[in-house]
Amino acid sequence: MGLYYVTVIGYMVCLGLSASFIMYYLTKAFDSKQATIIDPKPDTDY
């Protein structure tokens, strides 16, 4: 039973690390400041 817990916890740690690396590189690649340069915020709200 202990091997099951170690396997599941280890898999979750690996999954979390890989997801955090992917999110880190995606946030570096897609700069949110460029969105307002390309498509500026409208002055009026409809």
N, C-alpha and C positions, 0 to 999 in steps of 0.2 A: 504494500500500500504506500510505503514511503517513496518507492521508485516512481509510482504514478504521480505523486505530488511534485517530486523533483522534475519530472519530465514536463508536466503541465506548466509549472512555474518557469522553467527554463525556456520553454517554447514561447510563453507570454513575454518574457524579457527580450528574447530575440525579435519577436514581432514588434514590440514597442520601440526597440532601438532602430530597427529598419524603418519604421514609420516616421520616427522623429528625424532621421537623416533625410528621408524623402521630403518631408515638410520643410526642413531647413533649406535644402537646395532649391525647392520650388519657390520659397519666399525670396531667396536671393535672385532667382532668375526673373521672376515677375515683380517688377518694382511698381508699387501702387501709386507712386507720384506721377508716373507717366500717363495714367488714365486721365488726369485732369488736363494735361497738356494736349493730348490727342482729342479728347472730347470734353470741353470745359463745362462746368456746372451752369445750368441755365439760371438767369436772373429771376424769372417768375416761376411760381409754383401753380400748377393747374390742378 
